[in-house]
């Protein structure tokens, strides 16, 4: 049965409409994985001699044990944000004579082979072998290494439990950040010395190997709890029942001033405000608006005017970037129905353009107080806003024609990478790096004011040729229409 499941996942990957883009991302992630493997391997090989040089009178193993608390805490936080349960598309399997327990065991067992679980081994094994070479007791070292492996798996299954209870809440990452930050603060201010407690625990297992039973029992308990949680959700009607709640509909009559695109704008605004995933675009506005406060108050960045345009593009274009990069995937759940209606595709895209352009204007106006840090900042933001409206809006709309990944609007918004493909990675080059590079080039060749003028001229050219550019973009969407319909029908 496991071989059959692996075969299904293999076919799902190669038969996916986004196979080409997924393959590019996987190759990139493969090189990134090799980099981290090399880093951890180097750390495992150099850890013992490095600690011996810095602390010649101390036992390197005890020093490592005293820092394991920080590793456990950091690993748990990173997993929450980046590791997801490798759930197969199991609903078709539920109509077949396959025991649910086998499906759940396969999914949980598959999670144990995650890169997050394998990576620490490249540091643990070399360090353990070094300890054995340095005449540490072989059996105690092996038990210590096995304990670390068990702890890695404990973190793995604990992360899935935390995600399971937080996925239905808004800003689900806040409890994890507060909890981890609280433990770190208690340890840092010596209220409770968690690094000593954890260090003594690992030292006790090293000295008394039978104590490894305790983390093993914890691991078994977490596995069974995960099994129970996942098995409860493994029904055909799971997720079909929806909570009934009163919707406070806003008065959107003002959108009628936009003519033919008014119905599309109303639908987009309702979609943004009523769904978890899209609502994050609204909360991100505050982050983008205040982004400059991380840099402008620091004297270092006052001497780097060429960097102002990057902050300006990001600050005035945060909604454009966050919302626009997933056009038309936001509508993937009903895209087939939308395309069967008697509508003009140009109006559909123009409503998206208008929303993004208006957001840029609003964010620029709200960011005018940045002039307090210097008039050059305001000038750079103004040029960046024009560039966003004239160039970046068209770039991001054109990039959307290559989107092939479906988005579930009901999923949690925080650190949700569903719908992210090669397009979202590559589009950052023309959106952020290109204007920053052009500005820096003309800044060093001509001067700050002329660099701002050239960036603004590029934006004005985009605004002047807006109608022609929209016709080109619309033609591209119409060309990709049926490919997107087929891709959005898939659940992988």
N, C-alpha and C positions, 0 to 999 in steps of 0.2 A: 504493500500500500504506500509506503514511503517513496518507493521508486516511481510509482504512478503520480504522486503529488509533485515530485521533482520534475517529472516529464511535463506535467501540465504547466508548471511555472516557466519552464524552459520555452515551451511553445508560446505561452502568453507573451514572453519577452520578444521573441523573434517575429511574431505575427502582429505585433502592435503597430498601429498607424504612426506612432512616434518612435519607431525602432531606430531610424537613422540618428535622430537627435539624442535619444537615450544612449545610443552607443558612443557618441562623441563625449557625452557627460561621463559615462562610465570609464572611458579611456583616460579622461582628465582626472577623475577620482582615483583611478588606478595609479597614476604617477604620484598623486598626492599621498596615497596610501604608502607607496614605496618610500617617500620622503619621511613620513612619520615612523615607519618601521626602522629606517636607518637611524633616526634620532633616538628611538627607544633602545635599539641594539647598542648604539654607542654609549648611551647612559648606563646600560647594564654592564658593559665591559669596563667603563671608566669609573664607576661609582665607588668600588672598593679602594682602588689606589688613590682616587681623589680625596675621599674622606680620610684616608690614612695620612695623606700629606698635610691636610688642613688640621685634623685632630689626631695627632700621633699617639696621644695617651688614652684615646677612647676606642671602644669597640664599634666598628662600622655598622654591625648588625643592629646594635642598640640605637644608634643614631637614626638608621633607616626606620626602625620601628616607631621612633618618636615623631617621625614626620608622616606616618601612614594616615593619620587623621585628616591632614590637609588633602592628601591624595583621594581618600574616600569621599570627602565633602565635594571636592572639585569634580570628581568623576560623576557623582550623582547629579550635580547641576548641569554639566555638559550633556549627559545622557537625556535629561528631561527636555532639553532644547533641540537636540539633534537626533536622538535615537527613537525610532518608532517601531511598534510591534509588527513583525513581518507577516501580516495577515493576508492569506490568499483570498481570492474571490470565492467564498465558500457557499454562497446561496445556491448555485447550481448543484453543488455536491449534496445539499440537504434533501434533494428529491431522489437521491440514489441510495441503495442499501449499504451505506457506509456509516459506521458508528461515529457519533459525534465525539466520543472520547478520543478516537484515533486522529480526527482532524485537529482537536485542541492540543493533543500531545505533540503532533507534528509541528504546529505553529510555535508552541513554546520551546520545543527542542531545536527548531530552526533558529530561534532567537539566541540560543546559547552559542551559535556559531557566528554571531555578529562580530564585525571588525573591532568594536569596542571591547569585546571580551578576549579577542586574540592578541590585540596590540600589546597589552601589558606583559604577555608571555615573553616578548622579545627583550624585556628588561629583567623580568624575574628569573628566567632560566640562566642567562649569562652570570648574573650576580650570585645565584645559588651555586653554580659550578665553581665560581671564584672562591666562595666560602669553603667548599669541599677541598679545593686545591690548597687552601690555607689551613688545612687540618681541623676544620670544624667537624663535629660529629655528623656523619653522613645521614643517619636516620633522622636526626633532629632537623637538619637542613631541608631534607625532602619533605618532612611534615610541615615545616614553615612555608615552603613553596606551595604545597597543596592547600594550605590555609589561605594563602593569597588568592589562589585560583577560585576557591570556594567563596571568598569575599567578593571577587569580581562578579561571580554569578548571583550572589545575594544582591549586589547593587543593580544588576541587570533586571531581576524580577521585582525588586522594590520600586524601580523606576516605572515599570508598567502598572503597578498598583496605584502609584501617585497619579499617573496620567489618566487612569480609569476614573478616579474620583474627581479630577479637576477638569476633564474635557468639556463638561457641560456648563462651566462657569466662565464669566467674562474675566479677562485679564488673569487667566489661570496660572500664569507664571509668578504672580506676586506672592502667593503663599510659599512657594518653593524658595524664592529669593529671600523672603523675610525669615523663613526657617533656617536656611543655610547661613544667612548673614547673622542671625541671632546666635547660632552655635559658634560661628567664627568670633563674634564679638565677646561672648562669654569666655572663650578660650584665650583671646588676645589680651583681655583685661584681667586675666587670672582669677575670674570668678569661679569657673570650673575648668580645670586643666584637662580638656578632652584628649590632647595629644599624649599626656602622661598616661591617662586611663587606657587608651587604645594601644600605646606602646607597651605598657605592662601586660596587656592581654595577649599580644603577639609573643612577647618574651615568655609568658607563662606556657603558651602552647609549645614554644620551642623547647622549653625545659621539661614539660610534661606532655608528651605527644598525645596522650589519651584525651586531652581537652579539646582536640580537634572535633570531637563529637558535637560540641556545642554549636559551632558555626554550621556544621552539616545539618543538624536538626533545624536550625533557623532557615537554611536553604530549602529543606524539604517543606517546611511550613509555608514559606513564600510561594513555592511552586504549586502547592495544593490550593492556596488561596487564589493564585492567578488562574489555575485550572477551573476553579469554581466560578470566578467572575466571567471568564471567557465562555464557559459552557452555558451560563445563564443567558448570554446574548446570542447564542447560536441557534436561532429559530428563524423560520421563513418570514414570520410577521414581525421580527425584531426591527424596530425603527419605523414601522408603519403607523403606529399609534402616535399621535401628536398631541401636545398639550394645547388645550383650548384657552385662549386668553383674549382679552379685549384689546383691539388695536386702536390706538389714538391716531387717526389719520390727520395729517396736516393739510392745511388749505394750500394747494399748489396752483391756484388760479393765476398767480403771477407768471407762471411758465407760458401762459397763452400768448404772451408778448413775443415769444420766439417763433410764432407762425407754425409751419409744417412740422417742425421738430419737437413741438410742445408735448405731444403724447409720449414720445420716446424719452424726453427729459423727465417727465413725471414718473415713468416706469423706472428709470435709472435711479432717481432720488429715493423712491420707495424701496427699491432693491438694496440700495446702500444702507438705509437706516433700519431695515427690518431683518437683516441677516447678520450673523456673527462675523463671518469672514469679511464682508464688505464694510461693516461698521468700523473695522480696524483702520480703514482709510481715513475716517473722520478723526479718530484719536491720534493718528500719525501727524495730522496737521499741527497739533501743538508741539510735537517733537521737532518737526521741520522749522516751525516759526521760531522756536527757542534755540535752534541748533547753533546759531552764531554766538550765543552766550558762552559756549564752550571754548571759543577761540578769541573773539574780539577783545575781551578784557585782559588777555595776556599780552604783555609787551612784545613777546617774540613774534607774534603774528602781525603786529602793527608794522613791522618792517618787511612784510611779505605781501604787498598789494596784489601780486599775481595770483595769490590764493583766494582773494576775496570773491572772485567770480565762481569758484567751485562752491563756496558756501551760498552764494546768491542763487545759482542754478538749483542747488539742492533745497534751499529754504523756500524759494518761490515755486518750486516744481515738485514738492513732496507728494501732493495729491496726484499730479500728472504721472509721476513715476510709479507710485504704489497702486493706483487704480488703473492707469493706462496700460501697464505691461501685461494685464490679464484680459484685455479686450481681444476677442469676444467671449473668452472662456467664462466670464461672469454669467453669461446667458446660456451656457452649455446644457443646463438641465432641460431647457425648453427651446433650444436652438432650432431643432427640426420643425417645431410648431411655428416658430417665428418666421422661418424661411418659406413656410407654406402659405403665408399671408400675402395679400396684395399690397405690399409696401415697397417704397423705394429704398434701396440699400444705402443710397447717398444720404438720405435723411437720417437713417439709423446711425451712420458714422458721424454725421454732422452734429448730432446731439451729444455724442461722446466728446467730440472736439470742443464744442461750446462749454461743456462742463469743465473740461481741463483748462481752457483758456480763462474762464471766469475765476477758477480757483487760483490761477497764477496772479491775476490782477488783485484779488482780495488779499492774498498772502503778501504781495508786495506792499500794499497799502498798510497792512498791519505791521509790516517790518520796517516802516519808515523811522520809528524811534532809534534804529541802529545808527542814525546819523549822529547820535551822541558820541560814538566812537570815532567819528571822522566823516567828512563829506565824501571821501573816496569810496567808502563802504556803500553809501546810498547810491552813488553813481554806478558802481559795479552791480548792485542789486537791480537797478533799473535796466541796465544793458542785459543782464541775465534774464530778467522777466520778458523782455522783448524777444530774446533768443528762444526762450521756452515756448512762447506763443507761436512764433513764426517757423521755428525749425523742429524743436523737440516734440511738439504735438503731432506733427506730420510723421516724424521718424517713428514714434511709438505706435501710431495707428498703422503704419506700413508693417512694422514688426509684428503686430497682432495677426496679420494674415497668415503667419506661419505657426500660430498657436494650434496645438493638436491635443491638449490635455484638458480633461474635464475637471471641474471644480465643484465640490459639494459645499454649497453656501451655508449649510447647517453646522459644519465642523467649526471647532474653536479657531479663533483668529491668530492667537499668539504663536509665533514660530511654526506656522503651518506651511509646509512646502509643497502641498498638493497643487498641481497645475504648473509647477516650475519645471522648465525644460531648458534646452540650449538657448532659445530665444531670449529668455530672461537674463541669462548670463552674458550673452554677447551684446545685448542692446545697451548695456551700461557704457560701452565704448563711445558710441556717438552721442549718448545723452549727457555724460559727465566728463569723460576724458578728452573728447574732441574740443568742446568749448574751452576747457581749462588749458589744453595744449596751445590752441590758437591764441588765446589771450596772453599766455606767458610768452609766446614767440613775439607777438607785436609789442608787448610791454617792454621786452628787453631791446627790441630793434628800434622802436619809435618812441614809446612812452605810454603812461597809464591812460591818459584821456583818449588818445588815438586808438588804443587797444579796445577801450569801452565802445568807441564809435564804430569800429569795424564789427564788433560782436552785435551791436544794435542794428547795423546795416544788414547783416546776414538775416536777422530776425525780420526786419522790414521787407526784405526780398521774399521771404517765406510767406508773409502776410499778403503781399501784392499778388503773388502767384498761387494764393490759397485755392481758388476754384480749380485751376489746372491740376494742382497737386492732389486735390480730393478726387478728381476724375480718375487719375492714375491709381490712387489707393483703392477706390471703389472697384475699378476693373480687376485689381489684384484679388480683392475679396471675392468677387463674383467668380473668378477663375478657381479659387480655392474652396468655393462654397460646398461642394459635395464631399470633398476630402475632409472638411471640418465636420460635416454632418456625420460621416462615417466614424471619425475619430471620437467625437463626443458621445457616440453610442456605446463606446467601450468604457469599461470601468477600471481598467488597469492604469 
